[in-house]
């Protein structure tokens, strides 16, 4: 039996869904680099705008591109936390059969297929798909992104390096409350292939562990899980008197070591460039991308222009005092 054209379903005409119209488009500038996002659902654009709508263009590069295709699968429960995997130039993000993504790390392009349940949870969409795809593509092509905070005192920039729980956000916020400029509390980037010591940040939000409310009573809000860790996320603009900037020159790199000793006095211990390089240089993305040398040289160039210390601390006010004295002593 021959079926008429009207009897052929859209999925039979386009079984790969590669021709789905994506009428909603916008260009945004995470870390000052262009990102073109396309979707058949306006919420994807709005979520991307909530992350980078205030970021201005800083660098003229070919835009990375993210496509978000939303299906008509009936919304049920929120999808699970996705799993990230990569081989050669491809990275996948897989939550379940209805929610997944693939990124080409050499071309700077990725797409996600998502259900209406995933779109309905804007935090889930933002953190696990839109931001994860964008930052990974930028890291593969243009940046070195550190798990580090960044603040500046009178144009003297400090990178605060530490594992989760080392106190990066709390120390950054303590500095900002004292009039410092806030650049980033969790992810700080430098541009590859351009010899400079400029740190790029994203000062739109602070992310705290719930325990931070014991130090700062004004810290409150819903507790969400990010990487299975409870987090309070607060827009910077809602915190009184915080000065922000999207970049600063790096003068010091501090490796945080928070003490549990009540009698601990804040102290700085110089560390060698070689030791700092071992801590900062790591390669998560596949070796086949051939970007390891670029990343290594970018970090090495910064270390040649900065001073590195291990910061042992407990009391935040005394620690900020110590860092201000360090900045004041800079020639």
Secondary structure, DSSP 8 states (H G I E B T S, - for coil): ----GGGS-HHHHSTT-TT----EEEEE-GGG--EEEEESSHHHHHHHHHHHTT---------EEEEEEE------S-----EEEEETTEEEEEEETTEEEEEETTTTEEEEEE-HHHHHSHHHIIIIIIIHHHHHHHHHHTEEEESEEEEEETTEEEEEE--TTS-HHHHHHHHHHTT-EEEESS-EEEETTS---EEE--TTEEEE-TTHHHH-TT----EEEETTEEEEEEEGGGSTT-EE-SEEEEEEEEEEEE---TT---EEEE--HHHHHHHH----S-GGG--HHHHHHHHHHHHTTSEEEEEEES-HHHHHHHHHHHHHT--
